[in-house]
Amino acid sequence: MEQNIPAVLVISHGFFCQALIDSVKMIFGDAQRLEALPLEEGMDPDAYEAALRALVEKYDGNVFVCVDIMGGTPFKCMAKLAKTRRLSAVAGVSVPMLIEVLSDREECAGDELAARVAENCAGMDTDLTALMKKLYHM
């Protein structure tokens, strides 16, 4: 079954992607077929795109991509790659989102996984000010 589940590629500006994976492993446990690809400062976008292409090819295209932000270089490189290869992805990757992807990838993949993750993670950014005030005044 492991070969059938999509590999999860977390791509980002800087080493956020690797730190995110390390943090998620503390909560979720070890996860197979999970890799980070950081865009290092000063890195040529063409070199980053080539590294991303090689990582996708490593898994024969059976990948799900989690990107830090829409519109940045990692996103643009993924979008260029998607012109020639079918890719599914989500943007705005966070600890809860990556846990959701890892938890759901055995049940669904591709567009269905992207839709499920986006739906389940909507609204996870929360203003905790009122809650903290309530807790501190108890």
N, C-alpha and C positions, 0 to 999 in steps of 0.2 A: 504493500500500500504506500510506503514511503515515497517511491519513485513517482506515484501518481499525484501526490499532493503538490501543489505549486510551491516552488521555492519563493521565499519572500526576500525581496531586495529592498533595503532601506537606503535611500540616497539623500544626501543633504550637503549644504554648505558647511565646510569644516567637519570636525569629528563628532558632531552632534549625533549622527546616525549610529556610530559605534557605541557612544555613551548610552544612547537610548536602548540599544540591544542589551548592553550590560545591565542596565537598570531593570529592564523587562525580565531578563533571566533570573533576577533576584526574586521576582514575584511569581512568574509563570513556570520557572524551571528551565532546564536546557531544552532547546528547540533545534531540531535538525532542519537543514535546508533554509537557513536564515543567514543573510550576509549583508554587510554594510559597504557602501562605496562613498567615501567622503570626497568632496571637491576641495582639494587643499588650496590654500591661499597661493595665488600666482599660477595655478595650474592652467594649462592651455585647454580651452573648451573642447577642441578636437581630440586631445589626448583623453579627456574625461569621457567623451562620447565613445571612443574606441574601447576604453576600459569597461564601460557599461555594456557595450555590444558583446564583448568577450564574456562578461558575466552572464548575460542572457543566453548566449550560445552554450555556455557550460551546462546549463540546465535544459538545453534543446528548446528554449522558448517557453518552457512550462514555469513561468514566473508570475508573481504578483508584485507590483512596485508600490512602495510607500515613499512619497517624496515630501520634503519639508514644506515648501511653499510653491504655489503656482507662479509661473512667470520667471523664476530664477534659472540659472544655468543648468542645474540638475534636471529640472522640469523640461527645459528646452531640448536638452540632449535626449531625454526619454521620448519627447514628442517627435523628434526627428527619427528616432529609431522606430517609432510606431507607424511611420509612413510605409515601412517595408515589412513590418512584423506586427502581428496582433498582440497588443499589450493591454492589460487592465491595471488600473492604479487608483490610488487615493492620494489626496494632498492634505497637508496639515497634520502629518503624523505626530502622534503623542504616545505616552505610555498606555492609556486606555485603548487607543485605536490599535496599536500594535498587538496588544493582548487580544483584542477582538479578532484581528486578522488571523493570528495564530490559532485561536480557539475555533474559528469557523472554517478554516481552509480545508479540513477533511470532509466537510459536509457540502461545500460548494466552492466554485472557483470562478475566475474571470469576472465578467460583468455582474453576475449574481453576487459574488463575494463583495465587489466594490459597492454595489447598491446596499447590501445588508450592512456593511461596515459604516457607510455614510449615514444610513438611517439610525443605526444603533448608537452612533457616536455624536449625533446631532445634539446640541445643547449641553455638551460636557464642559464647556467653558462656563463657569458659574461665578457670580459675584458672591463671595462668602461674607461680606461685611455685615449684613443683618444677622446672619447665623452667629458670627463671632461676638457681636454685641450681645445677643441673647445668651450665649454661653457664658460670657464674662460677667453678666449681671444676675446670674442665678444665685 
